[in-house]
Amino acid sequence: MNRYLRGIICLVVTYTRFIGIKLIHWKGLYFSGLNILSPFTEIEIRGTGVITCNGLKTRSGTKIKVRNNAAINIGKGSALSHWCMIVCHEKVQIGENVQFGPNVLIFDHDHDFRAVNGLKNLKYKTSPITIGNNVWIGANTVILKGTRIGNNCIIGAGSVISGQIKNDTLVIQKRNNTEYQILDRK
């Protein structure tokens, strides 16, 4: 199919879907700019959850789920490739011009298995996730609760990320350890 025709179809489907979501969750979705979502992108807002996006692009199979009293903010010009998933129970902040490879998973929560009946009663421990501007996240990366990724970072494919990543850092995760390198701007 011609890519322009596909783009027009995605644009029409995106704004039709956004209008439907606004009718159901009036304060649950805020959008601006030219958002182009695949018709096969799933958006789920529960209770008072909020999604804010500006110029977001997604590919097929992407899932964005925000739970009650949680917020996902996605900056201008960010793009999620095939089969990415963001599940938010507290807060996920994604900066501008962030590019996700296929199958990137973001979870700002863990199951609280230590609490009595924690798994059975769906109890969670949460901590916000922040991803800076101009970040590239490689395929099959998992970003865990409490992670802060600085601006201008590259996260290598297949990484499991937790903790603080400083600005201008290249993260390459090898089999038994993680290496952090400062990006050379030359």
PALO-224494 format. One record per atom (N, C-alpha, C): residue in three letters; x negated, y, z; chain. Coordinates in pm, whole numbers, padded with zeros to 5 digits, always signed. Layout:
<node ala,<X,Y,Z>,A>
...
This chain:
<node met,<-00085,-00117,+00000>,A>
<node met,<+00000,+00000,+00000>,A>
<node met,<-00089,+00124,+00000>,A>
<node asn,<-00052,+00222,-00072>,A>
<node asn,<-00125,+00347,-00078>,A>
<node asn,<-00140,+00404,+00062>,A>
<node arg,<-00260,+00446,+00098>,A>
<node arg,<-00284,+00491,+00235>,A>
<node arg,<-00207,+00618,+00268>,A>
<node tyr,<-00178,+00702,+00170>,A>
<node tyr,<-00101,+00823,+00195>,A>
<node tyr,<+00044,+00789,+00226>,A>
<node leu,<+00098,+00693,+00152>,A>
<node leu,<+00235,+00649,+00177>,A>
<node leu,<+00244,+00584,+00315>,A>
<node arg,<+00145,+00503,+00349>,A>
<node arg,<+00141,+00440,+00481>,A>
<node arg,<+00133,+00546,+00591>,A>
<node gly,<+00053,+00651,+00568>,A>
<node gly,<+00041,+00761,+00664>,A>
<node gly,<+00172,+00834,+00683>,A>
<node ile,<+00244,+00858,+00576>,A>
<node ile,<+00374,+00926,+00585>,A>
<node ile,<+00474,+00839,+00661>,A>
<node ile,<+00475,+00709,+00634>,A>
<node ile,<+00565,+00617,+00705>,A>
<node ile,<+00531,+00617,+00854>,A>
<node cys,<+00404,+00610,+00887>,A>
<node cys,<+00362,+00611,+01029>,A>
<node cys,<+00402,+00741,+01096>,A>
<node leu,<+00388,+00852,+01025>,A>
<node leu,<+00423,+00983,+01080>,A>
<node leu,<+00573,+00991,+01110>,A>
<node val,<+00655,+00946,+01017>,A>
<node val,<+00800,+00947,+01037>,A>
<node val,<+00839,+00855,+01153>,A>
<node val,<+00782,+00735,+01156>,A>
<node val,<+00813,+00641,+01265>,A>
<node val,<+00767,+00697,+01399>,A>
<node thr,<+00649,+00761,+01403>,A>
<node thr,<+00596,+00818,+01527>,A>
<node thr,<+00692,+00921,+01585>,A>
<node tyr,<+00732,+01017,+01504>,A>
<node tyr,<+00817,+01124,+01557>,A>
<node tyr,<+00959,+01078,+01584>,A>
<node thr,<+01007,+00980,+01511>,A>
<node thr,<+01137,+00921,+01544>,A>
<node thr,<+01129,+00853,+01679>,A>
<node arg,<+01023,+00779,+01701>,A>
<node arg,<+01003,+00711,+01829>,A>
<node arg,<+00985,+00811,+01943>,A>
<node phe,<+00905,+00916,+01920>,A>
<node phe,<+00883,+01018,+02023>,A>
<node phe,<+01014,+01086,+02061>,A>
<node ile,<+01098,+01115,+01964>,A>
<node ile,<+01227,+01177,+01994>,A>
<node ile,<+01313,+01082,+02077>,A>
<node gly,<+01313,+00954,+02043>,A>
<node gly,<+01387,+00854,+02121>,A>
<node gly,<+01336,+00845,+02264>,A>
<node ile,<+01204,+00846,+02280>,A>
<node ile,<+01146,+00841,+02415>,A>
<node ile,<+01182,+00966,+02492>,A>
<node lys,<+01178,+01083,+02428>,A>
<node lys,<+01214,+01209,+02496>,A>
<node lys,<+01360,+01206,+02542>,A>
<node leu,<+01448,+01144,+02463>,A>
<node leu,<+01588,+01136,+02503>,A>
<node leu,<+01606,+01050,+02628>,A>
<node ile,<+01526,+00945,+02640>,A>
<node ile,<+01536,+00854,+02755>,A>
<node ile,<+01455,+00905,+02874>,A>
<node his,<+01334,+00949,+02848>,A>
<node his,<+01241,+00995,+02953>,A>
<node his,<+01207,+01142,+02926>,A>
<node trp,<+01297,+01231,+02955>,A>
<node trp,<+01281,+01372,+02921>,A>
<node trp,<+01147,+01427,+02966>,A>
<node lys,<+01106,+01399,+03087>,A>
<node lys,<+00980,+01451,+03139>,A>
<node lys,<+00868,+01348,+03133>,A>
<node gly,<+00888,+01239,+03060>,A>
<node gly,<+00790,+01132,+03056>,A>
<node gly,<+00693,+01137,+02941>,A>
<node leu,<+00721,+01222,+02840>,A>
<node leu,<+00633,+01228,+02723>,A>
<node leu,<+00616,+01372,+02679>,A>
<node tyr,<+00490,+01413,+02668>,A>
<node tyr,<+00457,+01545,+02615>,A>
<node tyr,<+00360,+01524,+02501>,A>
<node phe,<+00390,+01585,+02385>,A>
<node phe,<+00302,+01567,+02271>,A>
<node phe,<+00292,+01696,+02192>,A>
<node ser,<+00177,+01713,+02129>,A>
<node ser,<+00155,+01827,+02040>,A>
<node ser,<+00057,+01782,+01934>,A>
<node gly,<+00040,+01863,+01833>,A>
<node gly,<-00050,+01827,+01725>,A>
<node gly,<+00010,+01718,+01637>,A>
<node leu,<-00070,+01670,+01546>,A>
<node leu,<-00027,+01568,+01452>,A>
<node leu,<-00062,+01429,+01506>,A>
<node asn,<+00034,+01363,+01566>,A>
<node asn,<+00016,+01229,+01620>,A>
<node asn,<+00059,+01127,+01515>,A>
<node ile,<-00024,+01028,+01490>,A>
<node ile,<+00009,+00923,+01393>,A>
<node ile,<-00013,+00788,+01460>,A>
<node leu,<+00096,+00724,+01495>,A>
<node leu,<+00091,+00594,+01562>,A>
<node leu,<+00139,+00485,+01466>,A>
<node ser,<+00076,+00371,+01474>,A>
<node ser,<+00122,+00257,+01395>,A>
<node ser,<+00264,+00221,+01440>,A>
<node pro,<+00349,+00177,+01348>,A>
<node pro,<+00482,+00131,+01389>,A>
<node pro,<+00476,+00015,+01488>,A>
<node phe,<+00361,-00051,+01497>,A>
<node phe,<+00344,-00165,+01586>,A>
<node phe,<+00275,-00128,+01717>,A>
<node thr,<+00271,+00002,+01748>,A>
<node thr,<+00219,+00050,+01876>,A>
<node thr,<+00333,+00047,+01977>,A>
<node glu,<+00305,-00006,+02097>,A>
<node glu,<+00405,-00010,+02204>,A>
<node glu,<+00378,+00099,+02305>,A>
<node ile,<+00482,+00175,+02340>,A>
<node ile,<+00472,+00276,+02444>,A>
<node ile,<+00577,+00242,+02549>,A>
<node glu,<+00532,+00232,+02675>,A>
<node glu,<+00624,+00197,+02784>,A>
<node glu,<+00604,+00297,+02898>,A>
<node ile,<+00712,+00364,+02937>,A>
<node ile,<+00710,+00458,+03048>,A>
<node ile,<+00810,+00408,+03151>,A>
<node arg,<+00763,+00392,+03276>,A>
<node arg,<+00852,+00348,+03383>,A>
<node arg,<+00870,+00461,+03484>,A>
<node gly,<+00992,+00479,+03529>,A>
<node gly,<+01023,+00577,+03632>,A>
<node gly,<+00976,+00716,+03596>,A>
<node thr,<+00895,+00774,+03683>,A>
<node thr,<+00847,+00911,+03662>,A>
<node thr,<+00708,+00914,+03600>,A>
<node gly,<+00667,+00810,+03533>,A>
<node gly,<+00539,+00808,+03464>,A>
<node gly,<+00538,+00910,+03351>,A>
<node val,<+00417,+00961,+03317>,A>
<node val,<+00404,+01064,+03215>,A>
<node val,<+00291,+01030,+03120>,A>
<node ile,<+00317,+01046,+02991>,A>
<node ile,<+00213,+01034,+02888>,A>
<node ile,<+00204,+01168,+02817>,A>
<node thr,<+00082,+01222,+02805>,A>
<node thr,<+00057,+01346,+02733>,A>
<node thr,<-00046,+01316,+02625>,A>
<node cys,<-00015,+01352,+02500>,A>
<node cys,<-00110,+01328,+02391>,A>
<node cys,<-00107,+01445,+02293>,A>
<node asn,<-00222,+01466,+02228>,A>
<node asn,<-00237,+01575,+02134>,A>
<node asn,<-00319,+01525,+02016>,A>
<node gly,<-00254,+01497,+01907>,A>
<node gly,<-00325,+01450,+01788>,A>
<node gly,<-00377,+01308,+01802>,A>
<node leu,<-00302,+01222,+01868>,A>
<node leu,<-00342,+01083,+01890>,A>
<node leu,<-00319,+01000,+01764>,A>
<node lys,<-00410,+00907,+01738>,A>
<node lys,<-00395,+00811,+01629>,A>
<node lys,<-00412,+00672,+01687>,A>
<node thr,<-00323,+00579,+01650>,A>
<node thr,<-00336,+00441,+01695>,A>
<node thr,<-00320,+00346,+01578>,A>
<node arg,<-00376,+00229,+01593>,A>
<node arg,<-00361,+00120,+01497>,A>
<node arg,<-00267,+00015,+01554>,A>
<node ser,<-00236,-00086,+01475>,A>
<node ser,<-00138,-00186,+01515>,A>
<node ser,<-00181,-00265,+01638>,A>
<node gly,<-00082,-00301,+01718>,A>
<node gly,<-00105,-00382,+01837>,A>
<node gly,<-00144,-00303,+01960>,A>
<node thr,<-00160,-00172,+01949>,A>
<node thr,<-00197,-00090,+02064>,A>
<node thr,<-00081,-00083,+02163>,A>
<node lys,<-00114,-00090,+02292>,A>
<node lys,<-00012,-00081,+02398>,A>
<node lys,<-00054,+00027,+02496>,A>
<node ile,<+00038,+00119,+02524>,A>
<node ile,<+00015,+00225,+02622>,A>
<node ile,<+00126,+00213,+02724>,A>
<node lys,<+00090,+00178,+02849>,A>
<node lys,<+00190,+00155,+02953>,A>
<node lys,<+00158,+00241,+03074>,A>
<node val,<+00255,+00321,+03117>,A>
<node val,<+00238,+00405,+03234>,A>
<node val,<+00348,+00369,+03333>,A>
<node arg,<+00309,+00347,+03457>,A>
<node arg,<+00402,+00304,+03561>,A>
<node arg,<+00455,+00425,+03639>,A>
<node asn,<+00546,+00401,+03730>,A>
<node asn,<+00610,+00504,+03810>,A>
<node asn,<+00505,+00590,+03883>,A>
<node asn,<+00521,+00722,+03878>,A>
<node asn,<+00433,+00820,+03943>,A>
<node asn,<+00291,+00820,+03890>,A>
<node ala,<+00267,+00770,+03771>,A>
<node ala,<+00134,+00767,+03712>,A>
<node ala,<+00130,+00860,+03590>,A>
<node ala,<+00008,+00889,+03542>,A>
<node ala,<-00006,+00980,+03428>,A>
<node ala,<-00122,+00937,+03338>,A>
<node ile,<-00096,+00940,+03208>,A>
<node ile,<-00199,+00919,+03107>,A>
<node ile,<-00209,+01047,+03026>,A>
<node asn,<-00329,+01105,+03018>,A>
<node asn,<-00354,+01224,+02937>,A>
<node asn,<-00458,+01189,+02832>,A>
<node ile,<-00422,+01205,+02705>,A>
<node ile,<-00512,+01172,+02596>,A>
<node ile,<-00538,+01299,+02517>,A>
<node gly,<-00666,+01338,+02507>,A>
<node gly,<-00706,+01464,+02445>,A>
<node gly,<-00694,+01464,+02294>,A>
<node lys,<-00712,+01582,+02239>,A>
<node lys,<-00698,+01608,+02096>,A>
<node lys,<-00795,+01524,+02013>,A>
<node gly,<-00742,+01464,+01908>,A>
<node gly,<-00825,+01393,+01812>,A>
<node gly,<-00875,+01257,+01855>,A>
<node ser,<-00819,+01199,+01960>,A>
<node ser,<-00862,+01066,+02003>,A>
<node ser,<-00792,+00958,+01923>,A>
<node ala,<-00858,+00843,+01909>,A>
<node ala,<-00804,+00735,+01826>,A>
<node ala,<-00827,+00600,+01893>,A>
<node leu,<-00723,+00516,+01893>,A>
<node leu,<-00729,+00381,+01948>,A>
<node leu,<-00715,+00283,+01833>,A>
<node ser,<-00810,+00192,+01821>,A>
<node ser,<-00807,+00095,+01713>,A>
<node ser,<-00712,-00021,+01746>,A>
<node his,<-00716,-00123,+01664>,A>
<node his,<-00625,-00238,+01679>,A>
<node his,<-00637,-00302,+01817>,A>
<node trp,<-00524,-00337,+01874>,A>
<node trp,<-00510,-00418,+01995>,A>
<node trp,<-00569,-00356,+02122>,A>
<node cys,<-00581,-00224,+02126>,A>
<node cys,<-00624,-00158,+02250>,A>
<node cys,<-00508,-00157,+02349>,A>
<node met,<-00541,-00152,+02479>,A>
<node met,<-00436,-00147,+02580>,A>
<node met,<-00480,-00057,+02695>,A>
<node ile,<-00389,+00033,+02733>,A>
<node ile,<-00408,+00119,+02850>,A>
<node ile,<-00292,+00091,+02943>,A>
<node val,<-00322,+00046,+03066>,A>
<node val,<-00218,+00024,+03167>,A>
<node val,<-00254,+00113,+03286>,A>
<node cys,<-00163,+00204,+03320>,A>
<node cys,<-00192,+00306,+03420>,A>
<node cys,<-00094,+00299,+03536>,A>
<node his,<-00150,+00285,+03658>,A>
<node his,<-00070,+00289,+03780>,A>
<node his,<-00096,+00417,+03860>,A>
<node glu,<-00202,+00491,+03828>,A>
<node glu,<-00232,+00615,+03898>,A>
<node glu,<-00260,+00726,+03797>,A>
<node lys,<-00382,+00727,+03738>,A>
<node lys,<-00415,+00830,+03639>,A>
<node lys,<-00527,+00783,+03548>,A>
<node val,<-00506,+00806,+03417>,A>
<node val,<-00609,+00783,+03317>,A>
<node val,<-00621,+00912,+03236>,A>
<node gln,<-00741,+00970,+03237>,A>
<node gln,<-00769,+01094,+03165>,A>
<node gln,<-00869,+01064,+03055>,A>
<node ile,<-00829,+01082,+02929>,A>
<node ile,<-00915,+01058,+02813>,A>
<node ile,<-00938,+01192,+02745>,A>
<node gly,<-01064,+01227,+02722>,A>
<node gly,<-01099,+01356,+02665>,A>
<node gly,<-01069,+01367,+02516>,A>
<node glu,<-01124,+01471,+02456>,A>
<node glu,<-01105,+01497,+02314>,A>
<node glu,<-01203,+01416,+02230>,A>
<node asn,<-01158,+01378,+02111>,A>
<node asn,<-01241,+01308,+02012>,A>
<node asn,<-01304,+01181,+02066>,A>
<node val,<-01226,+01104,+02139>,A>
<node val,<-01271,+00975,+02190>,A>
<node val,<-01227,+00867,+02091>,A>
<node gln,<-01318,+00781,+02053>,A>
<node gln,<-01290,+00675,+01956>,A>
<node gln,<-01302,+00540,+02025>,A>
<node phe,<-01196,+00458,+02013>,A>
<node phe,<-01194,+00325,+02072>,A>
<node phe,<-01206,+00222,+01961>,A>
<node gly,<-01296,+00126,+01978>,A>
<node gly,<-01303,+00014,+01887>,A>
<node gly,<-01188,-00081,+01915>,A>
<node pro,<-01176,-00188,+01838>,A>
<node pro,<-01067,-00283,+01859>,A>
<node pro,<-01073,-00351,+01995>,A>
<node asn,<-00957,-00378,+02052>,A>
<node asn,<-00942,-00458,+02173>,A>
<node asn,<-01009,-00398,+02297>,A>
<node val,<-01007,-00266,+02310>,A>
<node val,<-01057,-00201,+02431>,A>
<node val,<-00944,-00204,+02534>,A>
<node leu,<-00976,-00244,+02657>,A>
<node leu,<-00876,-00255,+02764>,A>
<node leu,<-00912,-00160,+02876>,A>
<node ile,<-00812,-00084,+02924>,A>
<node ile,<-00833,+00012,+03032>,A>
<node ile,<-00730,-00016,+03141>,A>
<node phe,<-00779,-00042,+03263>,A>
<node phe,<-00693,-00069,+03378>,A>
<node phe,<-00740,+00016,+03495>,A>
<node asp,<-00653,+00102,+03548>,A>
<node asp,<-00689,+00184,+03663>,A>
<node asp,<-00646,+00119,+03794>,A>
<node his,<-00628,-00011,+03792>,A>
<node his,<-00579,-00084,+03909>,A>
<node his,<-00632,-00227,+03910>,A>
<node asp,<-00630,-00285,+04029>,A>
<node asp,<-00659,-00427,+04049>,A>
<node asp,<-00545,-00484,+04133>,A>
<node his,<-00519,-00610,+04118>,A>
<node his,<-00423,-00675,+04207>,A>
<node his,<-00483,-00682,+04347>,A>
<node asp,<-00402,-00650,+04447>,A>
<node asp,<-00448,-00654,+04586>,A>
<node asp,<-00426,-00796,+04639>,A>
<node phe,<-00518,-00885,+04608>,A>
<node phe,<-00504,-01025,+04646>,A>
<node phe,<-00530,-01048,+04794>,A>
<node arg,<-00591,-00951,+04862>,A>
<node arg,<-00618,-00967,+05006>,A>
<node arg,<-00496,-00936,+05092>,A>
<node ala,<-00403,-00858,+05040>,A>
<node ala,<-00281,-00826,+05115>,A>
<node ala,<-00194,-00951,+05124>,A>
<node val,<-00118,-00962,+05229>,A>
<node val,<-00028,-01077,+05245>,A>
<node val,<+00072,-01075,+05129>,A>
<node asn,<+00077,-01183,+05055>,A>
<node asn,<+00162,-01194,+04936>,A>
<node asn,<+00135,-01083,+04835>,A>
<node gly,<+00012,-01034,+04829>,A>
<node gly,<-00024,-00925,+04739>,A>
<node gly,<+00000,-00954,+04593>,A>
<node leu,<-00041,-01073,+04548>,A>
<node leu,<-00018,-01109,+04408>,A>
<node leu,<+00130,-01131,+04381>,A>
<node lys,<+00196,-01201,+04469>,A>
<node lys,<+00338,-01232,+04452>,A>
<node lys,<+00424,-01106,+04450>,A>
<node asn,<+00392,-01010,+04538>,A>
<node asn,<+00470,-00888,+04549>,A>
<node asn,<+00417,-00774,+04461>,A>
<node leu,<+00324,-00805,+04373>,A>
<node leu,<+00267,-00708,+04279>,A>
<node leu,<+00213,-00584,+04349>,A>
<node lys,<+00128,-00606,+04449>,A>
<node lys,<+00062,-00495,+04516>,A>
<node lys,<-00070,-00467,+04445>,A>
<node tyr,<-00105,-00339,+04436>,A>
<node tyr,<-00223,-00299,+04361>,A>
<node tyr,<-00311,-00204,+04441>,A>
<node lys,<-00440,-00203,+04407>,A>
<node lys,<-00534,-00102,+04451>,A>
<node lys,<-00565,-00020,+04326>,A>
<node thr,<-00554,+00113,+04338>,A>
<node thr,<-00573,+00198,+04221>,A>
<node thr,<-00682,+00301,+04244>,A>
<node ser,<-00739,+00348,+04136>,A>
<node ser,<-00836,+00457,+04137>,A>
<node ser,<-00840,+00515,+03995>,A>
<node pro,<-00837,+00648,+03981>,A>
<node pro,<-00827,+00709,+03848>,A>
<node pro,<-00948,+00681,+03760>,A>
<node ile,<-00923,+00686,+03631>,A>
<node ile,<-01026,+00669,+03529>,A>
<node ile,<-01038,+00800,+03452>,A>
<node thr,<-01161,+00844,+03428>,A>
<node thr,<-01185,+00965,+03349>,A>
<node thr,<-01286,+00931,+03240>,A>
<node ile,<-01251,+00964,+03117>,A>
<node ile,<-01339,+00946,+03002>,A>
<node ile,<-01359,+01084,+02941>,A>
<node gly,<-01484,+01128,+02926>,A>
<node gly,<-01515,+01262,+02877>,A>
<node gly,<-01487,+01280,+02728>,A>
<node asn,<-01536,+01389,+02674>,A>
<node asn,<-01518,+01423,+02532>,A>
<node asn,<-01625,+01356,+02446>,A>
<node asn,<-01591,+01332,+02320>,A>
<node asn,<-01685,+01278,+02221>,A>
<node asn,<-01748,+01147,+02265>,A>
<node val,<-01665,+01057,+02310>,A>
<node val,<-01712,+00927,+02357>,A>
<node val,<-01671,+00820,+02255>,A>
<node trp,<-01761,+00727,+02231>,A>
<node trp,<-01732,+00615,+02142>,A>
<node trp,<-01739,+00488,+02226>,A>
<node ile,<-01631,+00411,+02226>,A>
<node ile,<-01624,+00289,+02307>,A>
<node ile,<-01613,+00171,+02211>,A>
<node gly,<-01711,+00081,+02216>,A>
<node gly,<-01719,-00031,+02125>,A>
<node gly,<-01613,-00138,+02150>,A>
<node ala,<-01598,-00226,+02054>,A>
<node ala,<-01496,-00332,+02055>,A>
<node ala,<-01510,-00422,+02178>,A>
<node asn,<-01396,-00471,+02225>,A>
<node asn,<-01388,-00568,+02335>,A>
<node asn,<-01448,-00517,+02466>,A>
<node thr,<-01440,-00389,+02490>,A>
<node thr,<-01488,-00330,+02614>,A>
<node thr,<-01373,-00326,+02714>,A>
<node val,<-01404,-00351,+02842>,A>
<node val,<-01306,-00342,+02949>,A>
<node val,<-01352,-00231,+03043>,A>
<node ile,<-01262,-00134,+03070>,A>
<node ile,<-01292,-00024,+03160>,A>
<node ile,<-01206,-00041,+03284>,A>
<node leu,<-01272,-00051,+03400>,A>
<node leu,<-01204,-00083,+03525>,A>
<node leu,<-01177,+00041,+03610>,A>
<node lys,<-01095,+00023,+03711>,A>
<node lys,<-01052,+00133,+03798>,A>
<node lys,<-01170,+00209,+03856>,A>
<node gly,<-01150,+00340,+03873>,A>
<node gly,<-01252,+00425,+03934>,A>
<node gly,<-01366,+00464,+03842>,A>
<node thr,<-01360,+00429,+03715>,A>
<node thr,<-01469,+00458,+03623>,A>
<node thr,<-01465,+00604,+03578>,A>
<node arg,<-01583,+00664,+03568>,A>
<node arg,<-01598,+00800,+03515>,A>
<node arg,<-01706,+00794,+03407>,A>
<node ile,<-01666,+00820,+03284>,A>
<node ile,<-01759,+00820,+03172>,A>
<node ile,<-01777,+00966,+03130>,A>
<node gly,<-01901,+01013,+03125>,A>
<node gly,<-01930,+01152,+03091>,A>
<node gly,<-01910,+01181,+02943>,A>
<node asn,<-01941,+01303,+02904>,A>
<node asn,<-01928,+01347,+02765>,A>
<node asn,<-02039,+01287,+02680>,A>
<node asn,<-02011,+01271,+02551>,A>
<node asn,<-02109,+01229,+02450>,A>
<node asn,<-02174,+01095,+02480>,A>
<node cys,<-02097,+01001,+02531>,A>
<node cys,<-02150,+00868,+02563>,A>
<node cys,<-02111,+00766,+02457>,A>
<node ile,<-02189,+00662,+02448>,A>
<node ile,<-02158,+00547,+02363>,A>
<node ile,<-02159,+00425,+02453>,A>
<node ile,<-02050,+00350,+02450>,A>
<node ile,<-02039,+00227,+02528>,A>
<node ile,<-02047,+00111,+02428>,A>
<node gly,<-02148,+00028,+02440>,A>
<node gly,<-02169,-00082,+02348>,A>
<node gly,<-02058,-00186,+02355>,A>
<node ala,<-02035,-00253,+02245>,A>
<node ala,<-01930,-00354,+02235>,A>
<node ala,<-01948,-00464,+02340>,A>
<node gly,<-01836,-00513,+02392>,A>
<node gly,<-01837,-00624,+02485>,A>
<node gly,<-01877,-00588,+02626>,A>
<node ser,<-01879,-00461,+02660>,A>
<node ser,<-01919,-00418,+02795>,A>
<node ser,<-01803,-00424,+02892>,A>
<node val,<-01835,-00442,+03019>,A>
<node val,<-01740,-00428,+03128>,A>
<node val,<-01791,-00309,+03209>,A>
<node ile,<-01712,-00202,+03213>,A>
<node ile,<-01758,-00075,+03269>,A>
<node ile,<-01686,-00044,+03399>,A>
<node ser,<-01765,-00013,+03502>,A>
<node ser,<-01713,+00026,+03632>,A>
<node ser,<-01813,+00123,+03694>,A>
<node gly,<-01765,+00230,+03754>,A>
<node gly,<-01854,+00326,+03819>,A>
<node gly,<-01876,+00449,+03735>,A>
<node gln,<-01990,+00515,+03758>,A>
<node gln,<-02020,+00644,+03694>,A>
<node gln,<-02118,+00625,+03578>,A>
<node ile,<-02083,+00684,+03464>,A>
<node ile,<-02173,+00689,+03349>,A>
<node ile,<-02197,+00837,+03322>,A>
<node lys,<-02322,+00883,+03330>,A>
<node lys,<-02355,+01024,+03313>,A>
<node lys,<-02340,+01067,+03167>,A>
<node asn,<-02334,+01198,+03145>,A>
<node asn,<-02328,+01255,+03010>,A>
<node asn,<-02443,+01203,+02924>,A>
<node asp,<-02421,+01195,+02793>,A>
<node asp,<-02525,+01160,+02696>,A>
<node asp,<-02592,+01026,+02724>,A>
<node thr,<-02513,+00927,+02761>,A>
<node thr,<-02569,+00797,+02795>,A>
<node thr,<-02522,+00691,+02696>,A>
<node leu,<-02615,+00604,+02660>,A>
<node leu,<-02584,+00487,+02578>,A>
<node leu,<-02583,+00367,+02672>,A>
<node val,<-02472,+00294,+02676>,A>
<node val,<-02461,+00177,+02764>,A>
<node val,<-02462,+00053,+02677>,A>
<node ile,<-02558,-00034,+02703>,A>
<node ile,<-02567,-00162,+02634>,A>
<node ile,<-02566,-00268,+02742>,A>
<node gln,<-02470,-00354,+02738>,A>
<node gln,<-02461,-00457,+02841>,A>
<node gln,<-02512,-00588,+02783>,A>
<node lys,<-02618,-00637,+02844>,A>
<node lys,<-02674,-00764,+02801>,A>
<node lys,<-02617,-00875,+02886>,A>
<node arg,<-02659,-00994,+02863>,A>
<node arg,<-02601,-01111,+02928>,A>
<node arg,<-02602,-01105,+03081>,A>
<node asn,<-02713,-01071,+03142>,A>
<node asn,<-02722,-01074,+03288>,A>
<node asn,<-02743,-00938,+03354>,A>
<node asn,<-02745,-00831,+03276>,A>
<node asn,<-02763,-00700,+03336>,A>
<node asn,<-02708,-00591,+03244>,A>
<node thr,<-02708,-00470,+03294>,A>
<node thr,<-02663,-00355,+03216>,A>
<node thr,<-02777,-00258,+03203>,A>
<node glu,<-02799,-00206,+03085>,A>
<node glu,<-02901,-00105,+03062>,A>
<node glu,<-02833,+00027,+03029>,A>
<node tyr,<-02884,+00133,+03088>,A>
<node tyr,<-02836,+00267,+03059>,A>
<node tyr,<-02950,+00344,+02996>,A>
<node gln,<-02923,+00410,+02886>,A>
<node gln,<-03026,+00487,+02820>,A>
<node gln,<-02971,+00626,+02789>,A>
<node ile,<-03056,+00728,+02801>,A>
<node ile,<-03016,+00863,+02765>,A>
<node ile,<-03022,+00873,+02611>,A>
<node leu,<-02916,+00926,+02551>,A>
<node leu,<-02911,+00938,+02406>,A>
<node leu,<-03011,+01043,+02358>,A>
<node asp,<-03078,+01012,+02250>,A>
<node asp,<-03171,+01106,+02190>,A>
<node asp,<-03091,+01193,+02092>,A>
<node arg,<-03088,+01322,+02114>,A>
<node arg,<-03008,+01414,+02033>,A>
<node arg,<-03077,+01458,+01905>,A>
<node lys,<-03194,+01404,+01872>,A>
<node lys,<-03267,+01447,+01753>,A>
<node lys,<-03224,+01373,+01631>,A>
